[in-house]
Amino acid sequence: MAKGRTAEFYAKNPKSAAKRRVQQRAYNKTAKGMQIRTAANKLNRKLGTYGNGDNKDASHTSKSKGKLESPTRNRARKGHYA
């Protein structure tokens, strides 16, 4: 499967990739970042897909119901639920 434009950019620009990883680590420690992460993990567990290797994510379109879809489609969507 081909890489997306963003993945290609970071593959060609390791300094930018390192900078983004630092920013992402900081964001994941904020209250909002933790809320998004914990809600996604909770929904993945509820749907029975957490850690089973089925290559599916709980959709970011709904906090409570959710549905399973490919990580690529799920993470590319704008307007995450948190």
ABEGO torsion letter per residue (X at the ends): XBBBAAAAAAAABAAAAAAAAAAAAAAAABAAAAAAAAAAAAAAAAAGABGAGAGBBBBAABAAAEBBBBAAAAAABBGBAX
